[in-house]
Amino acid sequence: MKSKTTPARRGLLAGGNWITDQVKIIDVYPQPEQLANIRRQSPGTGGAPYNVLVGLARAGAPFPLAGAGLVGQDALGESILADCKRHHIDTKFLQRADAAATSYTDVMTEEKGGRRTFFHYRGANSLWRGDGLDFSKTRARIFHLGYLLLLDALDEADARFGTKAARLLAAAQEAGLKTSVDVVSEDGDRFRSIVPPALKYTDYLIVNELEAGRVAGFKTRQADGKLDTVALRHAAGALLQLGVRELVIIHFPEGGFARTRKGEDLWQSSVKLPDKAIAGTAGAGDAFAAGMLWGLHEDWELPRCLQAGVCLAAACLSDATCTAGIKPLPAALALGKKHGWRPPLEPADF
């Protein structure tokens, strides 16, 4: 009798923050008690799983997409579920909450330069701890979780694993999934207490340069604002020492960087877009993550993964929302050929 073979894992399951963004383009960010003019506004996706999954769908990812998390019993929750259906995202692990409304963010984006300020309602996301997420019932290859520091229940302490998020990631790995983690940017001192426990159960860490520095204890920007590539490399090494199993991936406006467990460093400059092509910077980090995760899922070489990441991020910048600007991957890659790349990040900067 022939023995059964386990079917190969395929697909991305993303869990965490599900947010509706209301992106408002303003003429200037006002001082207290002063007025700013809203030039235009548009609704959009927000949160790591929502942005990454819709970004991958719009880019044409050839593998199954599924979401996990919590939305409210309200119109915003309905709109998220309907949007997922339009993009063929499986929502069997995306549950409805009676105790809280769907999370939303007012994103104030300055018309000149695209600088953003966020006013956030945590809502149902604050209650989600992964209840109902049965990893034995998914054939996904990767579980992407974000954002740590913005998921109150998952950020809680756990006697065995350190945090509830670490427990959830451990369960995903135990079931045979690779795990990927993202972190939110915030002011405060929680980075070094809440994030490290999860890193022990993280295969791929995808964060920006400021988040990497805050977790690892390094200043990744110099006093003049220039990227400190030496400190960035040290931060990546420290994050691996904290437990990341395979890859630390760091993105920043100048490009992207990856360090492997073997100590190999790879750099990719960002697309040199003209200012007129940039409508806003919201969602660029998640678009970069989408490109990286696509490549990791498909076992691409890391340089190809990084290029996909920076090109999807460049496409994202063409719209003020987090995902409406994302194009099919070939069209996004064409942006690099059309506009060229920013100056190399190494080795001249070392």
N, C-alpha and C positions, 0 to 999 in steps of 0.2 A: 504494500500500500504506500502511495506517495505521501510524504510528510507535507503538512501545510507550510507555506512560506509567508512570512510577515510582509504585508504590502509596504512598499517604500513610503516614507513620510513625504508629504507634499503640501505646501500651503503656508500661509502666515496667519496666526491668531494674534490679535493685538488687543490688549486690555488696559484699562485705566480711566483716564479723564475723557468724558464725552461732553463737549461744550458747544453751544451755539455762540458764535462771535457776531457782534454787531459792530462792524468796522466803520468808524466815522472819520472822514478826512477833514481835518481842521486847518485853518490858516496858520495858527500859532498856538503853542501850549500856553495858557494864561497864567499869570501870577494870581495868588489868592484874591478873591473878590473882584477879579477882572473877567472880561468877556472874550470868548473865542468864537469864531464863526464856523459852523459845520458846513462844508462845501457840498458834500454828498455822503451817502452812507449805503452800506450793503450788508446783508447777512452772509455768514460764511461758517465753515467748519472750524472747530477748535479742539485742542487736546491731542495727545500723542496718538492714540489708536484711530480716532476719527480722521485726523490729518493724514497719517501714514497710509491707512487703508484706501481712502478716497484718492490720495495722490497716486498710489500704485494702480488703482483702477483706471484713472484718467491716463496714466502713462502706458497702460496696456500690459500689465504684468500677466504672464501666462500661467499663473497658478492660483489655487483657491484662496479667498480672503474671508476672514471671519473676525467678528468683534466680540468683546466681553466687557461687561461693566454694568452701570446702573443709570437709568434716566427716569424722569418723573412721569406721573400719570397726567400729562399736560400737553398742550399744543406743541411745545418745543420738543418734547420727547417723541411725539408722533412724527414731527418733521425729520428728526434724526433717523427714525426707523424707515420712513419713506425714502429718505435719501440713500440709505444703505441698500434698500431694495433696488433703487434705480441703478446703483453701481454694482449690483450682484455681490453684495457683502452679506455673508451668513450672520444672522442675528440671534441664533438659538441661545447664545450665552449672554445676550444683552437684555437684561431684565428691567422690569418697571418697579419703581418705588412708590409707596403710598406716603411715606414719612417725609419726603422732601421733593422739591421741584427740580426740574432739569437745570443743570449748571449753565451759566451764561457769562460772557465777558463783553464789556464795552471797551473796544480798542480805539483809543484816540491816536490817530496817525497824522503827524504833521505833513502838510502838503509839500513842503520843501525838505528833501532829505529822507523822508519816510520814517523818522524817529517815532517810536510807539510808547504809549503809556496805557496800562491795563487796569480796569476796574472789574474785579472778578467776584461772582457769586458762586460759592463752592457747591452748594446744593447736594443733589443725590450722590455725586462723586465722593463726597466726604464719608458716606456710609458704606461704600463698597469694600469688601475684604476678600472677594473671590468666592463667596458662597454660591453654590450652584455651578461653579466652573469645574467640570469633571474632565480632567486631561485624558482619561481613558476613553473618552468619547469623541476625541478629535484625532485626525490623522495629519494635523499640521506639523510642519517641520520645525518652525520657529515660533516661540512665544515672545512678543515684544510688549514690555510693561512700561508705562509712563503716565504721569510724571511722579517719581518719588518726590517727597516734600509737598505734594499737592493732593495726596490721597490720605486723608486723615486716619481712616480706620486701618489702612495698610501700613501707615507710618508708626502705629502703636507698637509698644514693646512686646516681645514674645520671649518667654522664659527659655525656650530651647534654641530658637534660630536668631534671636536678637530683635527682629521686627516681624510683623505679620507679612510684609512684602517678601522678606527672605524666606519665610515658610512657603508662600505661594510659589516662588521661583524654584525652591527645592522640589516641590511636588511636580512642577513641570519637567524638571530634569529627570526626576525619578521615572516619569512616564515616557521618557525618551525624546523630549523636545530640546532643542537648543534654546537658550534664553538670551534676550536682548533687553537692555534697560536704558531709560532716559530719565533725566532729572530736570526739575524746573529751576529757573533762575530766581532767587529771592535774596533779600537782605536778611541777615541773621546768622546765627552760629549753629544751625541745626545740621549743616552739611556733614560734619565730621562725626556726628552721633547717629544719624538716621541712615545715611547712605552706605557706609562700610559693611554692615551686616549683610546687605543684599548682594554685595560684590562677590561674596564667596559662592554664590549660586548664579552668577552671571557669566555667560560665555562671551557676549559682545556688549561692551559699554559704549554708548553713543551719546556724547555730551558736547557742549560748546567749551571754549577755552576758559571762560570765567568759572563755569561749574566744575571743570576738571581741576582748576587751581584751588577752588574753595574746598573741595573734598580732600585733595592731596596735600594742601598746605603750601602752595606756591603762588606767587604773583606772575601771571602769564602775560601781563601787559607792562611795558616800561612806563616811566613817569610821563613820557610824551605821547603815550597811547600806542606806541609801536608794539607789535607782537614780539614777545620774548621767546624765540624758538628754543633756546637752551632750557629755559624754565619749563616750557611746554613738554619737552622730551623727558625732563626729570619728573614732571607730574604724571605723565603716562607710565613711566616706570614704577612710580609709587602706587598707582592704581592697580597695576598688575600685582605688586607685592601685597596689596590689600585683598587680593583674591580673584580678580577677573581671570577667567580661565584661558581665553584664547586671544581676544583682541581688545585694545582700547582705541577708540576712534574719536577724534576731536575735530569739530568743525568751527569755523570762524569766518568773518567776511573775506579774509584773504585766501581762503581755500580749505583744505582738509588734510588731516594727518592720521596715520594709523601706526601703532606699534604692536607687533606680534609677541606672543609668549616667548619666542626664541630671540627676541630683541631686535628684530628687523624693523627699520623705520621706513615709511613711505610717505611722500608728500605730493599734493596736487593743488596747484594754484586755481583760484576761482576764475570764472569767465569775466572778461573785462567789458562789462556792459556799460554803455553810455548812460549818463544820468537820466536822460529822457525816457529810457526803457524801464526805469524802476518806478513802480507805482506804490510800493510798500514792501516792508521786509518781514511782515507777519508770516509765519509758517515756513520760512526758509530752512530752519533747522530740521523740521520734520520732513520736508521735501528731500533734504540731504540724506536723512535717515532712510527714507523710502528707497532711494537709489542704492544705498549701501546694502540694505536688507534684500533687495532684489538680487544683487550680485552675489551676496553670501548664500542665499537660497539656491542659486543656480551654479554655485561652485566656480564663479569667475575668479580670475587672478585679481589681487587687491588693487593694482593700478586701474583696472577697468571698473571695479566697484567704486573707487574714489571719484573717477571721472563721471560716472553715472550720477553720483551724489551731488557733485558741484553743478552739473548741468541741469538736473531737476530743480536744484535750489535757484539757479539763474532763471529758469522758466517761471518759477513761483513768484519771482519779484515783479513780473509783468502785471500783477493784479494786487489790489490792496488786501484781498482776503487770503486765507492760508492755502487754498487749493485750486481756485478757479483759473489761475494762470498756468497750471501744470499741463504740459503737452505730452503727446506720445513720445516715448523715449527717443526714437530717431530724430524727431524735431528738436527735442531738448539738446541732444548731443550736437546737432547742427549749430547751435548757438555758439559753442566753443570754436567751431571752424569759422563762423562768420565774424565774431568779435575778437577772437584771440584770447589769450590768458594773461592774468596779472603776472608780474615778475616772479621768477622762481623763489621759493621760500628757503631753499637750501642748495648748496652748502654755504652760500655767500653770507647768510645771516648768522652763521655760527661764530 
